Amino acid sequence: MERSSIGIGAMERTEEGSAAAGCAPMPTPRLAIGELAGEFGLTHRTIRHYEDEGLLAPERVGNARVYGHRDRARLALICRGKRLGFSLAEIKDFLNLYDTDDAQVEQMRYMRSLARRRISALEQQLADVQQTLAELCTIDTQISEHLRRNGITETQDMEEKHS
């Protein structure tokens, strides 16, 4: 059964995924850790860390890690989640909910809750940055006025710095 998701990205299909009616499933490409790392711009160490955290579970062929479609899809979600500011624990919870129900209702509720908290935090950060910028602009204006009252121009100030 094919599933789509609006969470932090779609996990297109599982490796067993369904093919279009009457078509045979396409073989799943296998990637070595270096290929996967290169594709996502990550280090081998980062990918191994995600494995240690239980986010990825590649097959082992001899001593080599072999990553399939599911690992690649999960890594895309991990990268997107990190870019959006979610913790690895939150991303892991989201990924683990993927397999709990076909409709992905709990996964979507969880993601909505995470997204709303993140939006709230970013809005607060934005307000804090805007306030800080306003205060710094006020300080800059006050200093410029003070220097001007004392006969020092912005140009003189800059020239003295470079002498």
PyMOL commands that set and color helices and strands:
alter all, ss='L'
color gray80, all
select helices_A, chain A and resi 33-40+44-52+69-83+88-97+105-149+154-162
alter helices_A, ss='H'
color red, helices_A
select strands_A, chain A and resi 59-61+64-66
alter strands_A, ss='S'
color yellow, strands_A
deselect
rebuild
show_as cartoon
